[in-house]
Amino acid sequence: MSGIELIASLLLTAAVVVILLASIVAVRLTRIAGTPRGWFLVTAAFIVVVVGMLLGGMLPDPWAQFVRSLSAVITALLLLLGMLDIRDLLVSFKEAKEKAQKETALADEYLDSSGGVIAVIENDGTIRRINSAAAELLDAESANVLVGRDWFDVAIPAEDRPDARARYARIVETGTVHVDSDDCRLYTRSGEERFIACRKRPLLREGKVDGVLLTGIDITERRRIQGELEFRSIILDHTTDSFVVHDLEGRIIYANAVACAWRGVSREDILQMRMSDLGTSAAAAEVPARMETLVRVGNLVFETENPATKDSPSFPVEVNANIVDIGGLTFVLSTGRDITDRKQAERTIRHMAFHDSLTGLPNRALLGDRVKVALAHARRHEESLALIFLDVDNLKFVNDTFGHSSGDELLRMFGTRLECQVRSEDTVARVSGDEFVVLLSRSDRDAAEHVANKILEAFRTPLVVYGSEILAAGSMGVALFPEDGDDFDGLFAAADAAMYRAKETGKNRYCFYTSEMRAATTGRAAYESELRDAIKRGEFRLHYQPFVVVSTGEIVGFEALLRWQHPERGLLPPLDFLPIAEETGLIEPIGHWVLVEACKQRQRWAEEGFEHLRVSVNVSARQISDLGFVDTVRECVASEFDPTRLQLELTESAAMGNPEVVAEVLNAISELGVTFALDDFGIGYSALAYLTRLPVHTIKLDRTFVFNMSADSEAEMLAFGVLALAQSLQFKVVAEGVETAEQLALLKQWGCDEMQGYLISPPVPAEEATRLLLEQRERA
């Protein structure tokens, strides 16, 4: 090889190396610079072209031609690869642009569909971007019209702007997120006030605040509801009842001030408690079962005990729990009421149910229970017992001479002295107006005779009644178990018969029941025959005692009271013959006559211009236990008689004789328009809930409650309690036996509706009752 060829070969080799190195350097430089691959391949091609042209000019042919060809091939290859890569780059750029546009559109759609306020605000307060919800809230035509305007001028009231701008400037300066604790107050273009709960977050770019992102929700309605809840809470805090809201697990979420006071804790403390923490340990054990029942039926009423606290003793509570829906969630609203007063009234009524209201002694119902217990003991131990039936001989004389108030005081003192003559294990009971019964357990004939003599001796000393000495004589009948009877009714009837024999033989003495007395019961048959003849001969009469409005003194009606004009014994009160009429069934024809005659008299008064009057008729247990009585009443009111002016009076014991039939009869009569009054209210406490379901409209306050109430504070409290209980049950109240102006004044003060009594008029014949009405008309 010649020297020239060697040099050319070396130059060619160097040219190739230089071209390759130039390509590698170009590629390396573009990578270091971060240029896309397509661009650095084009750059490398340009370098190869330049290098190839330079080397081609230095080499002789054919080497120069070879270098140029090689550089052309490499350049073409690099350009091809670069253009392909640039094309992919352009496609990727286009796709990225489209993706960005879609994301921007989605962001815009999200901002506009958001129910809350979203706005981007420049550092100087200019609105850069705002969503349609904010524009709608501000009554703007569109979001675009708000862009570029000052946020504070657009949305913030003038009086709030200085403080709002100052807070905003601190956000921009410090770059901290801010949550408005007092809520933003905005005014719409129409001037409506709105409240927004706001959050302001600074937008950072290269470590500097570049605007603020404001987000918020409209809480105007929530503030209104909160205001209403606060108002209701204030009201609930001033009630006398406890209100507690808790979930189904018993967690308390609301309690009013009364509930907190009852438990002696703060509201913050009670909200950390459960319902089982509010009551006693015994009440806490019942909570799961009560909750199960409550969830099943939706409502539960029960009584529990509020435990004692350092400030107050325990007291009974009535709880009314109801399932309620609050915001789509299920809770329990428990209303508690302090029933201390009601419980006291119930204890009073319970005592009244088994005790005589005048003397405080056991009544016939309690006596009957004690006799049954004593009889069971006597049978088991083969012992005897005695029943003493005692009648106060001169009570009528005392009532007629000194007045009924003295007679009542005599009975009280009589009962007290009678109790002093027997053992503590014995029972003294008052069974009717002037009748007392003494139960002597484990007593034979000698022991009973000893007690009877003690009683006679004790009443030889007069009783001092309101300053007057009164000798209270008594006639007694004694019956023994087992020879005179083996149950309460038998012994009672035997002692009663023996008492009447004592009266017949001179009074103020005692008699034991004998076999001869059994024959005397045949005399009742003769009395029954007399009653039958009295019906046929028309010997019955009606007297009328007026009902008077307490507040005005106006006569608004009359009670029809039955009398028997006996041909030999004169005018007899109902107690002398109605018990036998009840036993024999004659009460039905007698009661029918009374009802018809009373309705006729009411019609006579209506024809004389007294259309407003009502007439009240007493009905017996036998009458209201017979479905046929409905037809009797219907016949009486079938003609032109106004049924609303007829009132039927029944005793509580009569109402309980046959509850199912009685309820059916009374409801059927009530549908006719007839009203009902309940006499001797409270005697049967155990049936009180039943009686409130009967169509009873009026309660008659017995004269024993009214007597002496203006002079005796305890009697006054008892009378007021019974009257208040009747009023709480929404009954009209009629007070019986009003005899003094002081009693009338108290009844007016207590809001009693009507009254009867000798202060106005005793029972009088129809002619005298008409005269009272005419006098009232003349005074008007």
C-alpha positions in Angstrom: 0.0 0.0 0.0 1.3 3.4 -0.9 1.7 6.2 1.5 -1.2 8.1 0.0 -3.5 5.2 0.3 -2.5 4.7 3.9 -3.1 8.3 4.8 -6.5 8.1 3.0 -7.5 5.0 4.9 -6.6 6.6 8.2 -8.5 9.8 7.4 -11.5 7.7 6.4 -11.4 5.8 9.7 -11.0 9.0 11.5 -14.0 10.5 9.7 -16.2 7.6 10.6 -15.1 7.8 14.2 -15.7 11.5 14.3 -19.2 11.1 12.8 -20.1 8.4 15.3 -18.6 10.5 18.2 -20.5 13.6 17.0 -23.8 11.6 17.0 -23.1 10.2 20.5 -22.2 13.7 21.8 -25.3 15.2 20.2 -27.4 12.5 21.8 -25.7 12.9 25.1 -26.1 16.6 25.1 -29.8 16.5 24.3 -30.4 14.0 27.1 -28.5 16.2 29.6 -30.6 19.2 28.4 -33.8 17.2 28.8 -34.8 17.6 25.1 -37.3 15.1 23.8 -35.7 12.2 21.9 -37.1 13.2 18.5 -35.4 16.5 18.7 -32.0 15.2 19.7 -32.1 12.7 16.8 -32.8 15.5 14.3 -30.0 17.5 16.0 -27.6 14.5 15.7 -28.5 14.2 12.0 -27.6 17.9 11.5 -24.2 17.3 13.2 -23.5 14.3 11.0 -24.3 16.3 7.9 -21.9 19.1 8.9 -19.1 16.6 9.9 -19.6 14.6 6.7 -19.4 17.8 4.6 -16.2 18.9 6.3 -14.5 15.5 6.0 -15.7 15.0 2.5 -13.9 18.3 1.6 -10.7 17.1 3.1 -10.5 13.7 1.4 -9.8 12.9 -2.2 -12.1 10.9 -4.3 -13.3 8.1 -4.0 -13.0 8.5 -0.2 -14.7 11.8 -0.1 -17.6 10.3 -2.0 -17.7 7.4 0.4 -17.8 9.7 3.5 -20.5 11.8 2.0 -22.5 8.7 1.2 -22.0 7.3 4.7 -23.0 10.6 6.4 -26.1 10.8 4.1 -27.2 7.3 5.1 -26.7 8.0 8.8 -28.3 11.4 8.5 -31.3 9.9 6.7 -31.6 7.2 9.4 -31.4 9.7 12.2 -34.0 12.0 10.5 -36.3 9.1 9.9 -36.2 8.0 13.6 -36.4 11.6 14.8 -39.5 12.4 12.6 -41.2 9.2 13.8 -40.5 10.2 17.4 -41.7 13.8 16.9 -44.9 12.5 15.3 -45.5 10.4 18.5 -44.6 13.4 20.6 -47.2 15.6 18.7 -49.8 12.9 19.1 -49.1 12.7 22.9 -49.2 16.4 23.2 -52.6 16.6 21.5 -53.9 13.8 23.7 -52.5 15.6 26.8 -54.2 18.8 25.7 -57.5 17.1 25.2 -57.2 15.4 28.5 -56.5 18.7 30.2 -59.5 20.2 28.5 -61.7 17.4 29.7 -60.4 17.7 33.2 -61.0 21.4 33.1 -64.5 20.8 31.9 -65.1 18.2 34.6 -63.7 20.6 37.2 -66.0 23.3 35.9 -69.0 20.9 35.9 -68.1 19.8 39.5 -67.8 23.4 40.7 -71.1 24.3 39.1 -72.9 21.2 40.3 -71.6 21.7 43.9 -74.3 22.9 46.2 -71.8 24.9 48.2 -70.0 28.2 47.5 -66.6 27.8 45.7 -64.6 30.8 44.6 -60.9 31.5 43.8 -60.0 35.0 44.9 -56.9 37.0 44.1 -54.7 38.3 46.8 -56.3 41.7 46.4 -59.8 40.3 46.7 -60.7 40.2 43.0 -62.8 37.2 42.0 -60.7 35.0 39.7 -63.2 32.2 39.4 -66.6 31.4 41.0 -69.1 28.6 40.6 -72.7 28.9 39.6 -74.0 28.0 43.1 -72.3 31.0 44.5 -73.6 33.2 41.7 -77.1 31.9 42.3 -76.8 32.6 46.1 -75.7 36.1 45.3 -78.6 36.6 42.8 -76.1 37.1 40.0 -77.2 36.5 36.4 -74.2 34.1 35.9 -70.9 33.3 37.4 -69.1 35.1 34.5 -70.5 38.5 35.5 -68.9 38.1 38.9 -65.4 37.3 37.6 -63.1 40.3 38.0 -65.2 42.0 40.6 -64.3 42.6 44.2 -65.5 39.7 46.4 -66.0 42.0 49.5 -68.0 44.5 47.5 -70.2 41.8 46.0 -70.8 39.6 49.0 -70.0 41.2 52.3 -72.2 43.8 54.0 -70.6 47.2 54.3 -70.5 47.1 58.1 -68.6 43.7 58.0 -66.1 44.6 55.2 -63.3 46.2 57.3 -63.0 43.1 59.6 -63.5 40.7 56.6 -60.7 42.4 54.6 -58.4 42.4 57.6 -58.8 38.7 58.2 -58.3 38.1 54.4 -55.1 40.1 54.4 -53.7 38.0 57.3 -54.5 34.8 55.3 -52.6 36.1 52.3 -49.7 37.3 54.5 -49.3 34.2 56.6 -50.5 31.5 54.2 -52.6 29.8 56.9 -56.0 28.1 56.5 -58.8 30.1 58.1 -62.2 28.8 59.3 -64.8 31.5 60.2 -66.0 30.7 63.6 -68.9 33.2 63.4 -70.0 32.3 59.9 -70.0 34.7 56.9 -73.0 37.0 56.6 -73.9 37.7 53.0 -76.5 39.9 51.4 -78.0 38.9 48.1 -78.7 41.5 45.4 -82.3 41.6 46.6 -81.2 42.4 50.1 -81.9 39.0 51.7 -79.6 38.1 54.5 -77.8 34.7 54.2 -75.3 32.9 56.4 -72.4 30.9 55.0 -70.0 28.6 56.9 -66.7 29.5 55.2 -63.2 28.0 54.9 -60.4 29.9 53.2 -57.4 28.0 52.0 -54.4 29.9 50.4 -53.1 28.7 47.0 -49.3 28.4 47.0 -47.1 28.7 43.9 -43.4 28.5 44.3 -43.8 29.0 48.0 -45.9 32.2 47.7 -49.6 32.8 48.1 -51.2 33.1 44.7 -54.9 33.6 45.6 -57.2 32.0 48.1 -59.7 29.2 47.6 -62.9 30.0 49.4 -65.4 27.2 50.1 -68.6 27.4 52.0 -72.1 26.1 52.6 -75.4 28.0 53.1 -76.4 27.5 56.7 -79.2 30.0 56.8 -81.9 27.4 57.3 -79.8 25.5 59.8 -79.4 28.7 61.9 -83.1 29.3 61.7 -83.8 25.7 63.0 -81.1 26.1 65.6 -82.8 29.3 66.7 -86.2 27.5 66.9 -84.6 24.7 68.9 -83.0 27.1 71.3 -86.4 28.8 71.7 -88.1 25.5 72.3 -85.4 24.6 74.7 -86.0 27.8 76.7 -89.7 26.9 76.8 -89.0 23.3 77.9 -86.6 24.6 80.6 -89.4 26.5 82.1 -91.9 23.7 82.3 -92.5 21.6 85.4 -92.1 18.3 83.6 -88.9 16.5 82.7 -88.0 16.1 79.0 -85.3 13.7 77.9 -84.4 12.6 74.4 -82.3 9.4 74.1 -81.4 6.9 71.5 -82.4 3.2 71.5 -79.2 2.3 73.4 -80.3 4.7 76.2 -77.6 7.4 75.5 -79.0 10.8 76.4 -78.8 13.4 73.7 -81.0 16.1 75.2 -82.3 17.0 78.7 -84.2 20.0 79.8 -83.4 22.0 83.0 -86.0 20.0 85.0 -84.4 16.7 84.2 -81.0 18.0 85.3 -82.5 19.4 88.5 -84.2 16.2 89.4 -81.0 14.3 89.1 -78.9 17.0 90.6 -76.4 17.3 87.8 -75.4 19.8 85.1 -76.6 19.5 81.5 -73.0 18.7 80.4 -72.9 15.8 82.9 -76.3 14.4 82.0 -75.4 14.3 78.3 -72.7 11.8 79.3 -75.2 9.5 81.0 -77.6 6.8 80.0 -81.3 6.5 80.9 -80.4 3.7 83.4 -78.3 6.2 85.3 -81.3 8.5 86.0 -83.4 6.2 88.2 -82.9 3.9 91.1 -81.0 0.6 90.8 -84.3 -1.2 90.7 -85.5 1.0 87.9 -82.3 0.6 86.0 -82.8 -3.2 86.0 -86.2 -2.7 84.2 -84.8 -0.4 81.4 -84.0 -3.2 78.9 -87.4 -4.8 79.1 -89.1 -1.4 78.9 -87.1 -0.5 75.9 -88.0 -3.7 74.2 -91.7 -3.1 74.8 -91.4 0.5 73.7 -89.7 -0.4 70.4 -92.5 -2.9 69.7 -95.5 -0.8 70.5 -94.2 2.8 70.0 -95.5 4.2 73.3 -95.1 3.2 77.0 -96.4 4.8 80.2 -95.0 3.7 83.5 -94.3 4.8 87.0 -90.8 4.9 88.5 -88.9 6.6 91.4 -86.6 9.6 91.0 -83.7 8.8 93.4 -82.9 11.2 96.3 -80.2 13.8 95.7 -78.3 16.0 98.2 -81.0 18.7 97.6 -84.2 16.7 97.5 -85.7 13.4 98.6 -86.9 10.7 96.2 -90.3 11.1 94.7 -92.6 9.2 92.3 -92.6 10.0 88.6 -94.9 9.0 85.8 -93.0 8.6 82.5 -94.6 8.8 79.1 -92.1 7.4 76.5 -92.7 7.7 72.8 -90.7 6.7 69.7 -90.0 9.8 67.6 -88.2 10.4 64.3 -85.6 13.2 64.2 -83.8 13.9 61.0 -84.5 10.3 59.7 -83.1 8.8 62.9 -85.1 7.0 65.6 -85.1 8.4 69.2 -87.1 8.2 72.3 -88.8 11.2 73.9 -89.4 10.5 77.6 -91.6 13.0 79.5 -91.5 12.7 83.3 -94.1 14.2 85.6 -93.8 14.5 89.4 -96.9 12.7 90.7 -96.3 13.3 94.4 -99.6 15.2 94.8 -101.5 12.7 92.8 -100.1 9.8 94.8 -101.1 11.6 98.0 -104.6 12.1 96.5 -104.7 8.4 95.6 -103.7 7.5 99.2 -106.5 9.7 100.4 -109.0 8.1 98.0 -107.7 4.6 98.9 -108.3 5.4 102.5 -111.7 6.7 101.7 -112.5 3.5 99.8 -112.2 1.5 103.0 -112.8 4.1 105.7 -115.8 6.2 106.6 -115.1 9.8 105.6 -116.8 11.3 108.6 -115.3 9.2 111.5 -112.2 7.8 109.8 -113.4 4.3 110.9 -113.3 1.2 108.6 -116.4 1.1 106.4 -118.5 -1.9 105.5 -116.2 -3.0 102.7 -113.2 -3.2 105.0 -115.2 -4.7 107.8 -116.3 -7.5 105.5 -112.7 -8.3 104.6 -111.7 -8.4 108.2 -114.6 -10.6 109.1 -113.7 -13.1 106.4 -110.1 -13.2 107.7 -111.3 -13.7 111.3 -113.8 -16.4 110.2 -111.0 -18.3 108.4 -108.8 -18.1 111.6 -111.7 -19.2 113.8 -112.5 -22.2 111.6 -108.9 -23.3 111.5 -108.5 -23.0 115.3 -112.0 -24.0 116.2 -112.6 -20.7 117.9 -115.7 -18.4 118.1 -116.1 -14.7 117.4 -118.8 -12.1 117.8 -120.3 -9.3 115.8 -122.0 -6.4 117.6 -124.4 -4.2 115.6 -124.9 -0.9 117.3 -127.4 1.9 116.3 -127.3 5.4 117.8 -130.8 5.8 119.2 -131.1 9.6 119.3 -129.3 10.8 116.2 -132.5 12.1 114.5 -133.3 14.1 117.6 -129.9 15.7 117.6 -130.1 16.6 113.9 -133.5 18.1 114.3 -132.7 20.0 117.5 -129.1 21.1 117.1 -128.6 20.7 113.3 -126.8 18.2 111.1 -123.4 19.6 111.9 -123.9 18.7 115.6 -125.2 15.3 114.6 -122.1 14.6 112.5 -119.9 15.7 115.4 -121.8 13.4 117.7 -121.1 10.5 115.3 -117.4 11.3 115.3 -117.2 11.4 119.0 -119.3 8.3 119.3 -116.9 6.3 117.1 -113.9 7.5 119.1 -115.4 6.5 122.4 -116.5 3.2 121.0 -112.9 2.3 119.9 -111.7 2.9 123.4 -113.9 0.0 124.7 -112.4 -2.8 122.6 -109.0 -4.4 122.1 -106.5 -3.2 119.4 -107.0 -6.5 117.5 -110.8 -5.8 117.3 -112.5 -3.7 114.6 -114.9 -0.8 115.0 -116.6 0.2 111.7 -119.3 2.7 110.7 -121.5 1.0 108.1 -124.2 3.6 107.5 -125.5 6.9 108.9 -126.1 6.0 112.5 -125.0 2.3 112.5 -121.7 0.9 113.8 -120.4 -2.7 113.9 -117.8 -4.1 116.3 -115.9 -7.3 115.3 -114.6 -9.2 118.3 -112.2 -11.9 117.3 -111.6 -14.9 119.5 -114.6 -14.0 121.7 -117.4 -16.3 123.1 -120.7 -15.2 124.5 -119.3 -14.2 127.9 -116.6 -12.0 126.3 -119.1 -10.4 123.9 -121.5 -9.7 126.8 -118.6 -8.1 128.8 -117.8 -5.8 125.9 -121.5 -4.9 125.4 -121.7 -3.9 129.0 -118.6 -1.8 128.8 -120.1 0.1 125.8 -123.3 0.7 127.7 -121.3 2.0 130.7 -119.1 4.2 128.6 -122.0 6.0 127.0 -123.7 6.8 130.3 -121.4 9.8 130.4 -122.7 12.5 128.0 -120.7 13.7 125.0 -120.0 17.4 124.8 -120.9 18.5 121.3 -120.2 22.2 120.6 -120.7 23.1 124.2 -123.9 21.0 124.6 -124.0 17.8 126.7 -125.7 15.1 124.7 -126.4 11.6 126.0 -125.6 9.2 123.1 -127.6 6.1 123.8 -127.2 3.0 121.6 -129.1 -0.2 120.9 -126.9 -3.3 120.2 -127.5 -6.7 118.7 -124.9 -9.5 119.1 -124.4 -12.5 116.8 -122.0 -15.3 117.5 -120.0 -17.6 115.2 -120.7 -20.4 114.5 -124.2 -20.8 116.0 -125.8 -17.6 114.5 -124.1 -17.6 111.1 -121.1 -19.0 109.2 -120.3 -16.0 106.9 -120.3 -12.2 107.0 -123.7 -11.7 105.5 -125.3 -14.2 107.8 -123.7 -12.8 111.0 -124.4 -9.2 109.9 -128.1 -10.0 109.3 -128.4 -11.8 112.6 -126.7 -8.9 114.5 -129.0 -6.5 112.7 -132.1 -8.4 113.7 -130.9 -8.6 117.3 -130.3 -4.8 117.3 -133.9 -4.2 116.1 -135.1 -6.4 118.9 -133.1 -4.3 121.4 -134.8 -1.1 120.0 -138.2 -2.7 120.3 -137.6 -3.6 124.0 -136.6 -0.1 125.1 -133.4 1.0 123.4 -130.0 1.6 125.1 -129.5 -2.1 125.7 -128.2 -5.2 123.9 -129.8 -8.4 122.7 -128.2 -11.7 121.5 -129.6 -13.2 118.4 -132.1 -16.1 119.2 -134.0 -18.7 117.2 -137.2 -16.7 117.8 -135.7 -13.9 115.8 -135.4 -16.1 112.8 -139.2 -16.3 112.7 -139.3 -12.5 112.7 -137.9 -12.5 109.2 -141.4 -13.5 108.1 -142.3 -10.0 109.0 -140.3 -8.8 106.0 -142.7 -10.6 103.8 -145.5 -8.6 105.3 -143.6 -5.4 104.7 -143.1 -6.5 101.1 -146.8 -6.9 100.7 -147.3 -3.4 102.1 -144.9 -2.1 99.5 -146.8 -3.8 96.7 -150.1 -2.3 97.9 -148.4 1.1 98.2 -147.6 1.0 94.5 -151.1 0.1 93.6 -152.6 2.7 95.9 -150.3 5.4 94.7 -148.8 6.2 98.2 -145.4 7.3 96.9 -144.6 11.0 96.6 -141.7 13.0 95.1 -140.0 15.9 96.8 -137.6 18.1 95.0 -134.3 19.7 96.2 -132.9 22.4 94.0 -129.5 22.5 92.2 -128.0 26.0 92.5 -125.1 27.5 90.6 -122.5 28.4 93.3 -121.3 31.6 91.6 -124.7 33.1 90.8 -127.3 31.4 93.1 -129.5 30.5 90.1 -131.7 27.4 90.4 -130.8 25.2 87.4 -132.5 22.0 88.3 -134.0 19.7 91.0 -133.2 16.3 92.4 -136.3 14.1 92.7 -136.3 12.4 96.1 -138.8 9.5 96.9 -141.0 9.5 100.0 -143.7 6.9 101.1 -146.9 8.4 102.5 -147.6 5.4 104.8 -151.2 5.3 105.9 -150.2 4.5 109.6 -146.6 5.7 110.0 -146.8 8.9 108.1 -144.2 10.2 105.6 -141.3 7.7 105.4 -137.8 8.5 104.1 -136.3 6.1 101.5 -134.0 4.4 103.9 -137.0 2.9 105.7 -138.2 0.9 102.7 -135.8 1.0 99.7 -133.5 -1.7 101.1 -136.4 -4.1 101.2 -137.5 -2.9 97.8 -134.0 -3.7 96.4 -134.0 -7.2 98.0 -137.4 -8.1 96.7 -137.1 -6.6 93.2 -139.9 -4.1 93.9 -137.4 -1.3 93.2 -138.0 -1.8 89.5 -141.7 -0.8 89.4 -141.0 1.9 92.1 -138.0 3.2 90.1 -140.1 3.2 86.9 -142.8 5.3 88.6 -140.2 7.8 89.9 -138.6 8.2 86.5 -142.0 8.8 84.7 -143.3 11.2 87.4 -140.1 13.2 87.5 -140.2 13.6 83.7 -143.8 14.7 83.8 -143.0 17.3 86.4 -140.1 18.6 84.4 -142.5 19.0 81.4 -144.9 21.0 83.6 -142.1 23.3 84.5 -141.1 23.7 80.9 -144.6 24.6 79.9 -144.5 27.3 82.6 -141.5 28.8 81.0 -138.6 27.1 82.8 -137.3 25.2 79.8 -133.7 25.3 81.1 -134.4 23.1 84.2 -133.0 19.6 84.5 -134.4 17.0 86.7 -132.2 14.4 88.4 -133.4 10.9 89.3 -131.7 8.3 91.5 -131.4 4.8 89.9 -130.6 1.6 91.7 -128.0 -1.1 91.0 -130.8 -3.4 89.9 -132.1 -0.9 87.4 -128.8 -0.2 85.7 -127.9 -3.9 85.5 -130.9 -4.6 83.4 -130.7 -4.0 79.6 -134.5 -3.4 79.6 -134.0 -0.2 81.6 -132.7 1.4 78.3 -136.2 1.0 76.8 -137.8 2.5 80.0 -135.7 5.6 79.6 -136.3 5.8 75.9 -140.1 5.7 76.5 -139.8 8.6 79.0 -137.9 10.8 76.6 -139.7 9.7 73.4 -142.3 12.5 73.4 -141.4 16.2 73.5 -139.1 15.8 76.5 -135.6 17.1 76.0 -133.3 14.1 77.0 -130.4 16.4 77.8 -132.5 17.8 80.7 -132.7 14.4 82.3 -129.9 13.3 84.7 -129.7 9.9 86.3 -127.8 9.5 89.6 -126.1 6.3 90.5 -123.8 5.3 93.3 -120.3 4.0 92.7 -121.1 0.7 94.3 -124.1 0.4 91.9 -121.9 1.1 88.9 -119.6 -1.7 89.9 -122.3 -4.3 90.6 -122.1 -5.8 87.1 -119.4 -3.8 85.2 -119.9 -5.1 81.7 -123.7 -4.9 81.7 -123.7 -1.5 83.5 -121.3 -0.1 80.9 -123.5 -1.3 78.1 -126.7 0.1 79.7 -125.1 3.5 80.5 -123.6 3.9 77.1 -126.9 3.1 75.4 -128.8 5.6 77.6 -126.0 8.2 77.0 -126.6 7.9 73.2 -130.1 9.1 73.9 -128.7 12.4 75.2 -129.3 11.6 78.9 -126.5 12.5 81.3 -125.2 10.8 84.5 -124.1 11.9 87.9 -122.0 9.9 90.3 -123.0 9.9 94.0 -120.8 9.1 97.0 -117.7 9.7 94.8 -114.5 7.9 95.8 -116.0 5.0 97.8 -114.6 2.4 95.4 -111.1 3.5 94.6 -110.1 0.3 92.9 -112.7 1.0 90.3 -111.8 4.6 89.6 -110.1 3.9 86.3 -113.3 1.9 85.2 -115.6 4.7 86.3 -113.7 7.3 84.3 -114.6 5.3 81.2 -118.3 5.5 81.9 -120.4 8.4 80.5 -120.5 10.2 83.8 -120.6 14.0 83.6 -121.2 15.1 87.2 -119.7 14.2 90.6 -121.7 14.8 93.7 -119.5 15.9 96.7 -121.1 14.2 99.7 -122.2 16.3 102.5 -119.7 14.6 104.9 -116.9 16.4 102.9 -118.7 19.8 103.1 -119.5 19.6 106.8 -117.3 21.8 109.1 -114.8 22.5 106.3 -114.8 26.2 107.1 -113.8 25.5 110.8 -111.6 22.5 110.5 -108.4 22.8 108.4 -108.1 19.1 107.9 -111.7 18.8 106.9 -111.2 21.7 104.5 -108.1 20.1 103.0 -109.9 16.8 102.5 -112.9 18.5 100.9 -110.6 20.5 98.6 -108.6 17.4 97.7 -111.7 15.4 96.7 -113.1 18.4 94.7 -109.8 19.0 93.0 -109.5 15.3 92.0 -113.0 15.4 90.5 -112.2 18.6 88.6 -108.9 17.1 87.3 -111.0 14.3 85.9 -113.1 17.0 84.1 -116.3 16.4 86.0 -118.8 19.0 86.9 -119.0 19.1 90.7 -122.1 19.4 92.9 -121.6 20.0 96.6 -124.3 18.4 98.9 -125.3 19.5 102.4 -124.3 23.2 102.2 -125.7 24.8 105.3 -123.6 27.8 106.1 -122.4 31.0 104.3 -118.8 30.0 105.2 -119.1 26.8 103.3 -120.6 28.6 100.3 -117.7 31.1 100.3 -115.1 28.3 100.2 -117.0 26.5 97.4 -117.0 29.7 95.4 -113.3 30.2 96.0 -112.5 26.6 94.9 -114.6 27.0 91.7 -117.3 24.4 92.6 -120.0 24.3 90.0 -123.3 23.7 91.8 -124.6 23.0 95.3 -127.5 21.6 97.2 -128.4 22.0 100.9 -130.5 23.6 103.6 -128.8 26.9 103.0 -131.0 27.2 99.9 -133.8 24.7 100.5 -134.6 21.3 101.9 -136.4 18.8 99.6 -139.9 20.1 99.1 -143.1 19.1 97.2 -143.4 20.1 93.6 -145.7 23.0 94.4 -143.2 24.5 96.8 -140.4 23.9 94.2 -142.4 25.9 91.6 -142.8 28.7 94.1 -139.0 28.9 94.5 -138.7 29.2 90.7 -141.3 31.9 90.5 -139.6 33.9 93.2 -136.3 33.6 91.3 -138.0 34.9 88.2 -139.5 37.9 90.0 -136.0 38.8 91.4 -134.5 38.6 87.9 
